[in-house]
Amino acid sequence: MKYPKNKEHFKELVIFAKKIIKICEDAGIPTIVYGSFAHFYYTKNKGINVNDIDIMIPEHKKNFPKVVRALKKNKIKYYYSPRWETLIIKKGDLKVEVDSVGKGYKTMKESTLFKSNHAKINFYGLQIRLLKLIQIEEMYGRALIESDKTKLNVIYKVDLLEKFLSRKLKGDFVVDVVKSKDLNRRDKKALEELRVKEFGEKNRKDFKKDYEPNTLWVMVKKKGRIVSFGGIRPIKVKYKSKTYNIGGVCSTISSVKKKGYGKLMVNAMVNQSKKMDKTIIGFTGKTKFFAKCGWGTKKDLIRRFVWVKKNGEKVYDNDGDGIYYEGKDKLISKVLKGKSMVEIPVEFW
Ligand SMILES: CC(C)(COP(=O)(O)OP(=O)(O)OC[C@H]1O[C@@H](n2cnc3c(N)ncnc32)[C@H](O)[C@@H]1OP(=O)(O)O)[C@@H](O)C(=O)NCCC(=O)NCCS
């Protein structure tokens, strides 16, 4: 039997995880183990800790409630977050996480993943399904761009896996974040064309002239091609006589839709918000999409904003929900608590 570095904790964890896996399988829900245990299993790296066990299940909308019922029946405590598509089961410091599969993976399509496209192993006495190495590689490649790069855990695991494979991970995806003023000709043209394709020729913008030079363009590229992008404009707003530097979220577009690329893009925007320590906010009708990505939303929030032109003229807009990721300034919370208007110095973005 091979064990990771934290052998004693791990032995307890295995007993607990086996119990949870059995509960799921007995309820008719197939499970696949992935995460740090899979990493340990393939690399046989005894230097790493396996602190918890991660499990995937298919058809999460249907199956999470089933898992919940089975856990209740077995009197096991859990925390379920439909928004993050995760269910966490804890017993003391032992933790098992049950997750959905997620979209947009090449090697992990739900239709085949649980039927045949997995490894089968003996997990300390229990036959289980395990993610394949190539699938783990794809997940890490994705996690690297999805999570804040300062999340050392991902970097560390990727580093270990790369050492084991003696090569760089194969990653199809890259996130580029470039200021308007620094856009190269190719990206500028591609962004302009994709925008026209989505919003029509009469809404064409020149990405160097029509946005502030420091507007950030977050671009998700798949094999070099932009599949999703969005802008964060540097905007100063005034609320109750105080000025706030915020990011105005604009032009969020996926050229290929419903493949999870938009989610990658807005997650990358959240990373930028954290990095800049700024609240970011946009107005849209695509509220559900942003809510699914974990952003705050508020119906008709645009009505609390007024564009005050240089000559003092005030312009209002009625059409748009607020979608936001709040920074330390807590601007949105303050606005939602109060009644005053937020003054913006530019047209609604
Ligand atoms: C809105 C937009 C950027 C979403 O991008 P996308 O790449 O298709 O979205 P994703 O595939 O990452 O979707 C992530 C989640 O949001 C959901 N979602 C996506 N678009 C949605 C919509 N219009 N309504 C409800 N849910 C939506 C997806 O089903 C997915 O849910 P899941 O995680 O439960 O499966 C894209 O539809 C688009 O380009 N729209 C046109 C431009 C636009 O209107 N932009 C917004 C205002 S500027």
The ligand as an SDF file (V2000), in Angstrom:
LIG
                    3D

 48 50  0  0  0  0  0  0  0  0999 V2000
  -23.6870   36.3950  -22.1540 C   0  0  0  0  0  0  0  0  0  0  0  0
  -22.5550   35.6010  -22.7890 C   0  0  0  0  0  0  0  0  0  0  0  0
  -21.2630   36.4020  -22.7000 C   0  0  0  0  0  0  0  0  0  0  0  0
  -22.3980   34.2660  -22.0360 C   0  0  0  0  0  0  0  0  0  0  0  0
  -21.2650   33.5920  -22.5210 O   0  0  0  0  0  0  0  0  0  0  0  0
  -21.1720   32.0080  -22.7060 P   0  0  0  0  0  0  0  0  0  0  0  0
  -19.7590   31.6970  -23.0690 O   0  0  0  0  0  0  0  0  0  0  0  0
  -22.2240   31.5380  -23.6360 O   0  0  0  0  0  0  0  0  0  0  0  0
  -21.5240   31.5010  -21.2440 O   0  0  0  0  0  0  0  0  0  0  0  0
  -21.0140   30.1570  -20.5130 P   0  0  0  0  0  0  0  0  0  0  0  0
  -21.0680   29.0250  -21.4810 O   0  0  0  0  0  0  0  0  0  0  0  0
  -19.7180   30.4160  -19.8320 O   0  0  0  0  0  0  0  0  0  0  0  0
  -22.1630   29.9900  -19.4340 O   0  0  0  0  0  0  0  0  0  0  0  0
  -21.9420   29.8930  -18.0420 C   0  0  0  0  0  0  0  0  0  0  0  0
  -23.2660   29.5530  -17.3910 C   0  0  0  0  0  0  0  0  0  0  0  0
  -24.2070   30.6040  -17.6370 O   0  0  0  0  0  0  0  0  0  0  0  0
  -25.3540   30.0750  -18.3370 C   0  0  0  0  0  0  0  0  0  0  0  0
  -25.7770   31.0590  -19.3310 N   0  0  0  0  0  0  0  0  0  0  0  0
  -25.0690   31.5220  -20.3940 C   0  0  0  0  0  0  0  0  0  0  0  0
  -25.8050   32.4330  -21.0710 N   0  0  0  0  0  0  0  0  0  0  0  0
  -26.9870   32.5300  -20.4060 C   0  0  0  0  0  0  0  0  0  0  0  0
  -28.1580   33.2960  -20.6180 C   0  0  0  0  0  0  0  0  0  0  0  0
  -28.2540   34.1450  -21.6410 N   0  0  0  0  0  0  0  0  0  0  0  0
  -29.1840   33.1450  -19.7530 N   0  0  0  0  0  0  0  0  0  0  0  0
  -29.1060   32.2800  -18.7170 C   0  0  0  0  0  0  0  0  0  0  0  0
  -28.0080   31.5350  -18.4510 N   0  0  0  0  0  0  0  0  0  0  0  0
  -26.9650   31.6530  -19.2890 C   0  0  0  0  0  0  0  0  0  0  0  0
  -24.8720   28.8140  -18.9910 C   0  0  0  0  0  0  0  0  0  0  0  0
  -25.9240   27.9300  -19.2420 O   0  0  0  0  0  0  0  0  0  0  0  0
  -23.9120   28.2780  -17.9700 C   0  0  0  0  0  0  0  0  0  0  0  0
  -24.6380   27.6780  -16.9220 O   0  0  0  0  0  0  0  0  0  0  0  0
  -24.1640   26.3140  -16.2400 P   0  0  0  0  0  0  0  0  0  0  0  0
  -22.8230   26.6660  -15.6330 O   0  0  0  0  0  0  0  0  0  0  0  0
  -25.2170   26.0140  -15.2390 O   0  0  0  0  0  0  0  0  0  0  0  0
  -24.0600   25.3290  -17.3180 O   0  0  0  0  0  0  0  0  0  0  0  0
  -22.8670   35.2360  -24.2670 C   0  0  0  0  0  0  0  0  0  0  0  0
  -24.1530   34.6870  -24.3380 O   0  0  0  0  0  0  0  0  0  0  0  0
  -22.8220   36.4100  -25.2540 C   0  0  0  0  0  0  0  0  0  0  0  0
  -21.8010   36.6500  -25.8760 O   0  0  0  0  0  0  0  0  0  0  0  0
  -23.9470   37.1330  -25.4310 N   0  0  0  0  0  0  0  0  0  0  0  0
  -24.0500   38.2390  -26.3670 C   0  0  0  0  0  0  0  0  0  0  0  0
  -23.4240   39.4960  -25.8480 C   0  0  0  0  0  0  0  0  0  0  0  0
  -24.0970   40.0000  -24.5940 C   0  0  0  0  0  0  0  0  0  0  0  0
  -25.3150   40.1610  -24.5450 O   0  0  0  0  0  0  0  0  0  0  0  0
  -23.2920   40.2340  -23.5290 N   0  0  0  0  0  0  0  0  0  0  0  0
  -23.7780   40.6750  -22.2410 C   0  0  0  0  0  0  0  0  0  0  0  0
  -24.0010   42.1200  -22.1280 C   0  0  0  0  0  0  0  0  0  0  0  0
  -22.7280   43.1650  -22.7650 S   0  0  0  0  0  0  0  0  0  0  0  0
  1  2  1  0
  2  3  1  0
  2  4  1  0
  2 36  1  0
  4  5  1  0
  5  6  1  0
  6  7  2  0
  6  8  1  0
  6  9  1  0
  9 10  1  0
 10 11  2  0
 10 12  1  0
 10 13  1  0
 13 14  1  0
 14 15  1  0
 15 16  1  0
 15 30  1  0
 16 17  1  0
 17 18  1  0
 17 28  1  0
 18 19  1  0
 18 27  1  0
 19 20  2  0
 20 21  1  0
 21 22  1  0
 21 27  2  0
 22 23  1  0
 22 24  2  0
 24 25  1  0
 25 26  2  0
 26 27  1  0
 28 29  1  0
 28 30  1  0
 30 31  1  0
 31 32  1  0
 32 33  2  0
 32 34  1  0
 32 35  1  0
 36 37  1  0
 36 38  1  0
 38 39  2  0
 38 40  1  0
 40 41  1  0
 41 42  1  0
 42 43  1  0
 43 44  2  0
 43 45  1  0
 45 46  1  0
 46 47  1  0
 47 48  1  0
M  END
$$$$
